[in-house]
Amino acid sequence: MQALSEGLQVLLELVVVVSLAVWGWEEGGETGRWLLAFGVPLAFAIVWVTLVTRYSVSKLDGPARLRLEIAMFVCAAAAIVRIGHPVLSFAFVLLAATQLTLTYALHQR
């Protein structure tokens, strides 16, 4: 069950990065699209690796980590809605909620 939870976490992280990149490409203008399509996912990855992953030195614990994870998942869900896929966004939110519940149920926090 722990492997399923970790696999789902990786899948969600990839969906966040891809959704933010697609959103950036769609929202940016002629030159801004490159900055948004690469900059926003890169900023997400830096924050995620620095504060959330279990291997980070300055890892957040408890409620602060949960709030950051929820905020990042909400941003990705909003990006998915903005690019025109509200049903996919709903499915993403359900998967994210399932994964967060699994991590707490399996004491992976």
C-alpha positions in Angstrom: 0.0 0.0 0.0 2.9 2.3 0.7 4.2 1.8 -2.8 0.8 2.8 -4.2 0.8 5.9 -2.2 4.3 6.9 -3.3 3.5 6.1 -6.9 0.4 8.3 -6.7 2.5 11.1 -5.2 4.9 11.0 -8.1 2.1 11.0 -10.6 0.5 14.0 -8.9 3.7 15.9 -8.9 4.1 15.2 -12.6 0.6 16.4 -13.3 1.2 19.6 -11.4 4.4 20.4 -13.4 2.8 19.6 -16.7 -0.5 21.5 -15.9 1.5 24.6 -14.8 3.6 24.4 -18.0 0.6 24.1 -20.3 -1.2 26.9 -18.4 1.9 29.1 -18.8 2.1 28.4 -22.5 -1.6 29.1 -23.0 -1.6 32.3 -20.9 1.6 33.9 -21.9 1.9 36.3 -24.8 4.4 36.2 -27.6 7.5 36.2 -25.4 5.8 35.7 -22.0 4.7 32.2 -22.8 8.3 30.9 -22.6 8.9 32.5 -19.3 5.6 31.2 -17.8 5.8 27.7 -19.4 9.3 27.1 -17.9 9.5 29.5 -15.0 6.3 28.6 -13.1 6.9 24.8 -13.1 10.6 25.4 -12.2 9.5 27.5 -9.3 7.1 24.8 -8.2 9.8 22.2 -8.4 12.3 24.2 -6.4 9.7 24.9 -3.6 8.6 21.2 -3.7 12.0 19.8 -3.5 13.1 22.3 -0.8 10.2 22.1 1.5 8.1 19.0 0.9 10.1 15.9 -0.2 11.3 13.6 2.5 14.9 14.0 1.4 15.0 17.8 1.8 17.0 19.3 4.6 14.5 22.0 5.4 11.4 19.8 5.1 8.2 21.3 6.6 6.4 19.1 9.1 2.8 18.7 10.1 0.2 21.3 9.2 2.6 23.6 7.4 3.5 20.9 4.9 -0.1 19.9 4.5 -1.1 23.5 3.7 1.6 23.9 1.2 0.7 20.6 -0.5 -2.9 21.6 -0.7 -2.0 25.0 -2.1 0.1 23.5 -4.8 -2.6 21.0 -5.7 -5.2 23.7 -5.8 -3.0 25.8 -8.1 -2.6 22.9 -10.5 -6.4 22.2 -10.4 -7.1 25.8 -11.2 -4.6 25.7 -14.1 -6.3 22.6 -15.5 -9.7 24.4 -15.3 -8.2 27.5 -16.9 -6.9 25.5 -19.9 -10.3 24.1 -20.4 -10.5 20.8 -18.6 -12.8 21.1 -15.6 -13.6 17.3 -15.4 -10.0 16.4 -15.5 -9.4 19.0 -12.8 -12.0 17.4 -10.6 -10.4 13.9 -11.1 -7.1 15.4 -10.2 -8.5 16.9 -7.0 -10.0 13.5 -6.1 -6.7 11.8 -6.6 -4.8 14.4 -4.6 -7.3 14.0 -1.7 -6.9 10.2 -1.9 -3.1 10.5 -1.8 -3.1 12.9 1.1 -5.5 10.6 3.0 -3.3 7.6 2.3 -0.2 9.3 3.5 -1.9 10.0 6.8 -3.5 6.6 7.1 -0.2 4.9 6.4 1.7 7.2 8.8 4.0 8.4 6.0 4.0 11.9 7.5 
